[in-house]
Amino acid sequence: MLLMLLTGCWQSFSDLTTLDFSEVPYNNELLTTDSAVISVFDTALDCPDGQGSRFAAVYRSDLEGPAPVAVVMHSGAFDYLLEGTLDGPHYQTPGRLNRGWSVSKIWETLGLLLNPVDASEKNDGALSAALTNAGVVQLYPGNCWGDLWHNEEGVQDNDYSLESALSRNGRTIAGWMVQTIVDDAFAAARGFSIPVAIDSSSIYLVGMGEGGRGVVELLMRDNLPAVAGILVDSSPDDLSPYVGNPAAFADQEAGLTRIFGADNLDNISDWSLLSLAGQGRLPERVGFLYSDADPRIPSQSTAATAEVLSMMPGTWVENRHEAAHVFLNSDMALAEAAVEYLLTGVVPEAGISDPDSGDTGSSDTGSSDTGS
């Protein structure tokens, strides 16, 4: 299996969680370089199944000089236990509260998974390829806690009265990625050695699908270093539409109650780009892609955010008007435009699309569950 990975063939990667490798070539047909490398790291943050969580670093071995860096958070990190035990049924089938799922999701995001983790998305690795081609180092944390990247043990806990079997740490591992970038001692103490120079003054945050929740959580952390830009694609930004509507979202609200706690549901909109925009806490470059026809999330969770962000100078807000979820990872023209925006601030033309992607390109500047 590993040999086939090295030669660039797509695989099911059902046994990737048991493989132990520190550096392998990154082979994706969308790459324009043959120097791309993937390194995988174990962390001391345990997943609910007791296995150490993992993250991947993607970089070019031929980089000269400090390179910009992006923390990229994957979609789909939403799950909870229906009967209170890990061996019992989960909200998601198969369950996502284990290292295996999170590692598979990283590989899917890189465009290296033959059998998709999530059939509602198309992941060819376009965004990773575009970032790599542009010389951007990338860190991909694996979220095995199903917490929408919200929880940080001891700081922002999940509700232990409802799920005593779980300690969730999606926000923790996302924060560790930023700390790895800016704190050499922190990284060295944990064995996180990335053999290329990183420009810690050029940090970007990227969230695909529910990974956009991780962008919000990082921006809300105390003492976050300066962020040069963010890119969010198909994220349920305002979670309030899921609350108080049991006919449509009873199962989703049950999960949010476990993650945020019942006392925080009334002000759950505080955790959003919409709220951060009102506080003036967003970076200069903000890319926000969404679709009013996204089958995974209600349009109410993105409409107000898109309206407010579109009125801010220099932002890139685009409604793709497609019945799809996550656009940047299957359309190379769109991904390249997004990366150029992050690095230069040049706002892409509306409706840009790769004719080979199957995307209609119908858009303007401007249903449903989360994490399904």
N, C-alpha and C positions, 0 to 999 in steps of 0.2 A: 504493500500500500504506500509506504513512504517513498519507495523508488518511483512509483507512478506519479506521486506528487511532485517529485523533483523534475520529472520530465514534462510536467505541465498538463497532464490529463485530468479531466474533471472526475471526481470520485464521490461516493456516498459519504465517505469520511465517518462511518459509524464507529470506527475505533480510534478516531483522532484524540479522544480524551485520554487514552492510555499511552500514546506515543510521547516520548521525551526527546525533544530536539530544540536546539537553541537558535539555529539559523538555517534557513532553506531558501532557495531562489523563489521569487514570486513570479510565476508565469501566467500572464493573462494576455490574451490576444489584443487587448486594447492598449497595452503598454507600448511606448516608443523607445524604451530603454531595456537593455538586458542586464542591468546592474541592480534591479530591484530585489530586495531581500525581506523576508519575514522572520522575525524572532518572536518566540513565545516564552512568556515568563509565568511561573507559579507565584502566587502571593500567599501571605499568611492569613488572609481573610477567607474563612471557611464558608463554603456554600452550605445550604441547609442539609445536603446529603453528607456532609462531613469532609468533602474533598476541597482542597485549596482552589480558590478561584484563579482565573488566568486572564492575562491580557496579551495582545499581540502588538508588536511594533513593526511598522512598514517603513522602509527607507531605501535610498539608493546608496550603494557602497562607493560610488564615484563622486559623491558630493564634496565640493571644496568650499570651505568657509562655513560659518554658522547658517543653518537652514531654518526656515519657518516651520512651525509644528502645529498640528491639529489634533485635538482630542475628538474622536468620532464615536458617538454612542448609538448603538444599534436599536432597532425597533423591537416591539413585541414583549417587553419585560413587564408583564402583568399576569399575575397568577396568585391563587390562594388555596388553602386547604378547605375542603367542604366538610370534613369530619374531624379536623384537628390533628391528624397524624400524617406523616409524610408517606406512609405506605397506603393511605386511603385515597379516595378520589380527590382530584384537583378541579378547579374551575376550568383550566385548560387541559386538553387531551391531545398528546401526552403532556404530562406536567412539565413546568418550566423552572422548578425550584431545585435544579441540580446543575452540576458543572457541565455535564454532557450537552445539555441544551444550549447553554451560553457559549460554549466553544464552537458548537455547530453554527450558531448564529453569527459568530465572528467570521467563520469561513464562508458562510453564505453572503455576508456583506462584502467580502473580498471577491466574490464571484467565483468561488472555488468549490461550490457544493452542487453535486449533480441532482440530488433529490432535495427539493426545497424544504426548509423548515416551515415556511409560511407560503402556502400556495397563492395567497392574495397579493403577494408582492412579486416583482420581477427584479432579481438582483444579479446583474452581470458584472458587478464590480466597477462600473463606469466611474463613479466618484473617486474611488481609491486609485484607479488608474490615472485619472486626471490630476489628482493631487501628487501622485508619484512622478508623473511626467513633468510636473512643474517644480519638482524638487522639494516638496513639502514632506517632512517626516510626519508619520501618523501613529497615534496610540489608540488601540481599540480595546477598551475594557469589556470583559464579559459580565453581564448582569445575570446572575443565577438566583436572585432574590425576588423577582417578580414584583418589584415595588415602584415601578415607574420612575426609578432613579431617585426616590424621595428620602429613603431612610438612612440614617447614620447612627449606629448604636451608641447610646449615651449622649447624643446630641439632639437627634430628631428621630425618636424611636417609633416603631410600629406599636400597635395596641396589643400588649402582651396578655391582657385579659381575654382577648378574643383568639389569640394564637400563641399560646405559651410555648409551643414547640419551635417557634421561629424567631431568630434575630435577623433582621434585614439590613443590608449594607450597600445598596446600589449607589447612594450618594457618597458613601465612604470611598468606594473604589474609583468613582469618577474624580473625587477630590485627590486621591492618591496619584492619579495621572498628572494633574497640574503640579502637585508637589514634586513629583519625579522630574518634571521639566525644570523647575526653578531651584531645587534644593539637592545639590550633588550628594550631600551627606545622607539625606533621607533615602535617595536611590541606592547609594552604595551599601547602606546598612541592610537593605532588602534584596541585594543582588540584582538590581535592575540596571544593567549596563548596556547602553545603546551606543555603539561605536562610531557615531557621527556627531559632529558639533551641532548644537541646537541653539537657535537665537531665541532666548527666553523673552525678548521684547516683541516677538512676533508670534503670539499665541492665538489660535483660532479654536472656536468651539463649534462642533457640528453634531446635529441630531437628526437621525432619519426615523420617521414614524414616531413612536413613543419615546425614542431617544431624544427628541426635542425637549421632553420634560427634564432630561439631564442637563441640558443647556441652561434652563431656568434655574435648576437647583444649584449649579455651579455659580451662576451670576449672583445668587442670593447668599453665598458663603461669605463669612467675614474674612477680611485680609486676602481676598482673591487678587492675584497680580493683574496688571492691566491686560485686557483682552482686546486684540486688534479688530476682531470681527466675529460674527456668528452666522451660521447657516442652519436653518430649520426647515425640514421638509415633511409635510403631512403629520404634524403633531397636534394632538388634542390640547390646545393651549389653555383654554378656559374650561376647567373641569366641572363648573357649576351645572351645566345641562344634565349631567349624570346624577345629580342630587335632587331628591324630592320628586322624582318621576318614576315611581315603581312600575308602572305599566310598561315602560320602555326599557328602563335601566336598573331594575332591582338587583340583578347579579353584579353589575358594575359598581353600584353604590355599596354593596356588601364588601367588595374588595377595597374600595376607597376608604371605607370605615376602618378596616384592618390596618391600612397603610398610614392614613393621616390621623386616625382617631376620630371618634364621633364628635368631639368638641370642636374640631377644626373644619367640619363639613360646611358650616354656614359661611366661613370666610375662605373657602378653598380657592376662590379666584385670586387670592393674594399671591398664590404660587403660579404666576403666569408672566409671559412677556408683556401682556396687556397691562398688568399692574406695574411691572418694572418700567415700562415706557412712561407711565404717569408719574413715576418717581424720578425720572431722568437717570435711570441706572443702566441704560443700554449702551453698548459701544457705538462708535461712529458708523460702522458697517454692519447692517442687519439685513440678511436675506431670509425671506419668509415665503415658502412655496406651499400651496394648499390647493384643494379642489372642492368646490361646493357640491360635487357629486361623489366625493369619497365614500365608499361603502362601509368603511371601518369606523368613521367618527361622525358625529352630528355636525352639521354645518354651523350650528350656534357656537361651537367651541372654537371656531376660527374666524367667524365673520367680523366681530368687533375688533379683534386683534389686527386683522388685515386692514381694516379701515383706519385705525389709529396709526399703524406703522406706515401706511402709504402716504400719510400727511407729513411724515418726518423727512427732512432733506437727506438725500444720499442713500435711502433705503431701497431695497429691491423686493417688491411684493408682487407675487404673480399667482393668479387663479388659473389652474390648468383646465378646469371644466371637464374633467374626465372621471369616469367611474373606475378609479384606480387609487392605489395607496403607495406612496414613495415613488418619486419620479426621477430623482437625480442618479439613481444607481443602474439605470438601464438605457439612458440616453446620453451618449458621449458628447454630443454638441452642447446639450444643456449642462452637463457636468463641467465641461471645459469653461463655459461661460460663467458658471458659479464660482469656479476656482479663480478665474481672472477677476471676478468681482471682489472676492475676499482679499486678494493680493494687491489690487490696484484701485478698487473703488469704482471701477467703470460698470455702470448698471447695464445689464444685458438688454437687448431688444426684446420686447414682449413676443411670446409665442415661439421662441427659438426651439428647434427640435431637430434631432437626427432623423432623416427620412427612413433609415433602416431600423429605427427603434420601435416602430408600430405606434408611436405617439402622434396624435393628430396635430399637435402644436397649437390647438385652439386655446387661447388664453386671454386674460386681460390683467391689468394691474388693479388692482382692485380697490338609510344612513345608519343599526350602527352600534359599534362597541369599540372599546379600547383594548388593544393588545390581543385581539382574537387572531 
